[in-house]
Amino acid sequence: MNDTPPPRVLLADGDADVRRALALLLQTVLGLQVVGEAADLTGLSASGQAQADLLLIDWASIAPRAAQSVAQLRSLNGALPVIVLSTRPEVRAAALAAGADAFLSKVDSPEQVIATLR
């Protein structure tokens, strides 16, 4: 029996429906634990970030100060991987240049999202 707790995820997206769908996908398909949700960067608590193993955050929540926002997140938990989400695939390069570890397009299929998160 494996007693290792599942990886813990924080979600930040202005659309509550997107947060619910992502949480459902993360929990039921990938077996991850969602430890917090927020509409934007300011809604994420430092304590939640300290407990998380991964942050999924909407590009709109951190742009146009994306590099500063990612740096701020890293200052609270330097090891916290940051994955940026967006409905605009063309912002992938900007998200990665800002320091995000990965990028997910919200228009990707659930299968592609799952493959990226694994």
Secondary structure by P-SEA (a helix, b strand, c coil): ccccccbbbbbbcccaaaaaaaaaaacccccccccccccccccccaaaaaaccbbbbbccccccaaaaaaaaaaaacccbbbbbbcccccaaaaaaaacccccccccccaaaaaaaac
